[in-house]
Structure formats: C-alpha cells, structure tokens
Amino acid sequence: MVEGRARADDVVALGSTVRRARQRRGLSVEQLAARSGVSAGSVSQLERGQGNPSLSTLTRLADAFGVTVVTLLQDAEHRGEPIVRADHRTLLATLDPEPGFVRELLTPDLRLPLQVIRTVMPPRYSNEGRPFRHLGTECAHVLEGRLDVVLDGVRHELGAGDAITYDCSRSHWWANPGDEPCVVLGAVTPVAG
C-alpha cells in the first residue's frame, strides 16, 4: 500500500511540474498539446496527478518544453529540498533560444507559490516580438547592465539597482538596450490554473 501511495505522489509531483512549466511559458493546455503531440485530455489528466504517463508521453512533453526527460523528472523529484546549489540550478527553456541568454531557477521547486529566476540577457536582446501575458505578479531587480521593461506599450528604463513590479496579466516584454550583458533577478508569484 505504501508503494502505491508513493507512486501516486510521484504522479502528482510530475503533474504539478508539467503544469508549472506550461504556465511559466504562457501556454494553454491546448497549446502544449499541439506543440507536444500529446492529447489535451492526457495533458490535463497528468496535470491533475492522474494516470500513468508513458515514457513516450514524457519525452514529447519534455521536447515541447525544450528540456530532457531527466530534467523534467528531476524537477518533480527535488520537491521539498530547501537549497539550490550554484552548480545544480535548473536551466529554464526559452521559446526562442539565443546565444548568451540564460534563465536559471533559484528556488528548489516549480510548484512553490514563489519562483526566483536569474536571467542573463546578451547585449541588444529583445523579446518585443514575443510579449508575455500570464497570471501572477512579477518583480524584476537589475543586478548589472540596463533593462527596458515594456508594460502595455509603456517603456520603463531601469539600471543597476532598480526594480519594477507588475501584474503579469499585462502584456509585457523585456529588452537589453546596452552593449553589455544584463543580469536580472526576478521573483514571480504564479497563479495555479
């Protein structure tokens, strides 16, 4: 009976990890289904911690997130550990990877009500063509360089030491207008869907 409960807990943790990864990328269940080739019903079932996903299903979902199956499983496995060591940060996938662009999760669990992310943007980087809009609240603190945050078409220019907080349901995008990399420490309180 304990073994069955442990397996059920693993599926719940994996489902929560998939849901957080999907939400972090601003995808609906249907969009993730289309991107991965896994039915929307199967994605929804997994996110609710139900079913028994096959390796093929997990591989398709991991590919859709731009991570390996191992990373997806490790994210689910490391729930509850309080420390994230510098050499064990989870690299977060981006929709359009660009050389020099890095996003690292500094909090230990994607299912926490707070996610802290360290982002390094190369010079002249911009995601203007791919603005975000999702649930939650975000605070971005510029550690190094310059950052432009555009909220609903209004540009806010920040330098090292500056911070900005906003409702993520507003259309937003970031740009590094400088000639040096920009390092940002962000805190996000995602809203579970």
C-alpha positions in Angstrom: 0.0 0.0 0.0 2.9 2.4 0.8 4.5 1.7 -2.6 1.2 2.5 -4.4 0.9 5.8 -2.4 4.5 6.7 -3.3 3.7 6.1 -7.0 0.6 8.3 -6.7 2.6 11.0 -5.0 5.2 10.9 -7.9 2.5 11.3 -10.5 1.0 14.3 -8.5 4.5 15.9 -8.3 5.2 15.2 -12.0 1.8 16.7 -13.0 2.4 19.8 -10.9 5.8 20.2 -12.6 4.3 19.9 -16.0 1.6 22.5 -15.1 4.1 25.0 -13.7 6.4 24.5 -16.8 3.4 25.1 -19.1 2.2 28.2 -17.2 5.7 29.6 -17.0 5.8 29.5 -20.8 2.4 31.1 -21.1 0.9 28.1 -22.8 -2.7 26.8 -22.5 -3.3 23.0 -22.2 -4.4 23.0 -25.8 -1.2 24.8 -27.0 1.0 22.4 -25.1 -1.0 19.5 -26.6 -0.5 20.9 -30.1 3.2 21.5 -29.5 3.9 18.1 -28.0 1.6 15.8 -29.9 0.0 14.7 -26.6 -3.7 15.0 -26.4 -5.2 17.8 -24.3 -7.1 15.3 -22.3 -3.8 13.4 -21.4 -2.1 16.7 -20.5 -5.0 17.8 -18.3 -5.2 14.4 -16.6 -1.4 14.4 -15.9 -1.5 17.9 -14.5 -4.2 16.8 -12.1 -1.9 14.0 -10.9 -3.9 11.2 -12.5 -3.0 8.4 -14.9 0.3 6.7 -15.6 2.2 8.6 -18.3 4.3 6.6 -20.7 8.0 7.3 -21.5 6.8 8.4 -24.9 4.4 10.9 -23.4 7.0 12.3 -21.1 9.5 12.6 -23.9 7.1 14.5 -26.1 6.2 16.9 -23.2 9.9 17.4 -22.3 10.7 18.2 -26.0 7.9 20.7 -26.1 9.4 22.5 -23.1 12.9 22.3 -24.6 14.3 20.1 -21.7 15.2 16.5 -21.3 13.0 13.9 -19.7 15.6 13.6 -17.0 15.3 17.3 -16.2 11.5 17.0 -16.2 11.7 14.1 -13.7 14.4 15.8 -11.6 12.3 18.9 -11.3 9.5 16.7 -9.9 11.8 14.6 -7.7 13.5 17.5 -5.9 10.4 18.8 -4.3 10.8 19.9 -0.7 14.6 20.4 -0.7 15.4 23.9 0.6 18.8 24.6 -1.0 19.7 25.1 -4.7 23.4 24.8 -5.1 25.1 27.1 -7.7 26.1 24.1 -9.8 22.7 22.5 -9.7 20.3 25.2 -10.8 17.6 24.3 -13.2 18.0 25.9 -16.6 14.7 27.1 -17.9 14.0 26.7 -21.6 13.1 29.7 -23.7 10.8 29.8 -26.7 13.5 31.2 -29.0 16.9 30.3 -27.5 19.5 33.0 -28.3 23.3 32.7 -27.6 24.1 34.3 -24.3 20.5 34.2 -23.0 20.3 32.1 -19.8 17.4 31.7 -17.3 18.1 29.7 -14.1 15.6 28.8 -11.4 16.9 29.7 -8.0 14.0 28.3 -6.0 14.0 24.5 -5.5 10.6 23.6 -6.7 8.5 24.8 -9.6 5.3 24.1 -7.6 6.1 26.7 -4.9 4.0 29.9 -4.8 7.2 31.9 -5.4 9.7 31.4 -8.2 13.0 33.3 -8.2 14.8 33.4 -11.6 18.2 34.7 -12.5 18.2 35.9 -16.1 21.3 36.9 -18.2 20.4 38.7 -21.5 23.0 39.4 -24.1 23.6 42.9 -25.5 20.8 44.2 -27.7 18.5 41.3 -26.7 14.7 41.9 -27.0 11.6 39.7 -26.9 9.4 42.5 -28.3 8.1 40.2 -31.0 7.0 37.7 -28.3 5.4 39.6 -25.4 4.2 37.7 -22.4 0.8 37.8 -20.7 0.1 35.3 -17.9 -1.3 35.1 -14.4 0.7 36.2 -11.3 2.8 39.1 -10.1 6.5 39.7 -11.1 9.3 41.8 -9.6 12.5 42.3 -11.6 15.7 43.7 -10.0 18.5 44.7 -12.3 21.8 43.5 -10.9 24.0 44.5 -13.8 23.5 46.4 -17.0 20.4 48.1 -18.4 16.9 46.7 -18.8 13.8 48.1 -20.6 10.5 46.6 -19.4 7.5 47.5 -21.6 4.1 47.2 -20.0 1.1 47.6 -22.2 3.2 49.6 -24.6 4.8 51.9 -21.9 8.6 51.7 -21.7 10.3 51.7 -18.3 14.1 52.1 -18.3 16.0 50.5 -15.4 19.7 50.5 -14.5 21.7 48.5 -11.9 19.9 48.6 -8.6 16.5 49.5 -10.0 13.5 47.2 -9.6 10.0 47.0 -11.1 6.9 45.1 -10.0 3.8 44.5 -12.2 0.8 42.3 -12.7 1.8 39.7 -15.3 -1.7 39.7 -16.9 -0.5 43.0 -18.5 1.3 42.5 -21.9 5.0 42.8 -21.1 8.3 42.3 -22.8 12.0 42.9 -21.9 15.0 44.3 -23.8 18.6 44.9 -23.0 19.4 48.2 -24.9 23.0 48.2 -23.7 26.3 46.9 -25.2 27.0 44.7 -22.1 25.0 41.7 -20.8 22.2 42.5 -18.4 21.7 40.4 -15.3 18.2 40.4 -13.7 17.0 38.7 -10.5 13.2 38.1 -10.9 10.6 36.9 -8.4 7.3 35.6 -9.8 4.2 34.5 -7.9 2.5 32.4 -10.5 -1.2 31.6 -10.1 -2.1 28.0 -10.4 -4.7 27.3 -13.1 
